[in-house]
Amino acid sequence: MAQSHLRVYYGPEGAPAEVADWDASADSETVKVTAGEIFPMLADAVRSERTWLKDFEDEEISISSDLYDVILAYQHYRRPSA
């Protein structure tokens, strides 16, 4: 059986500046992006019910404590009233 060679897909040639400017850290497993860059894409993926989101459900992400506090407050006030 012929051995297949896999490549990492980095996106289309001439990727938009906001994608090309993402800061790849020394650890090739992580990339630093701003919330403003990633939130619209994630929101669209959630709205579109993209199945690839399930591949990352158990991934840990790092966020600032300020953002975490805002998310907790939003979660609390978003709950339907009894």
Sequence and secondary structure as in RCSB ss.txt:
>XXXX:A:sequence
MAQSHLRVYYGPEGAPAEVADWDASADSETVKVTAGEIFPMLADAVRSERTWLKDFEDEEISISSDLYDVILAYQ
HYRRPSA
>XXXX:A:secstr
           STT  HHHHT EE SSTT EE  HHHHHHHHHHHHHTT GGGGGGTT      HHHHHHHHHHH
HHHS   
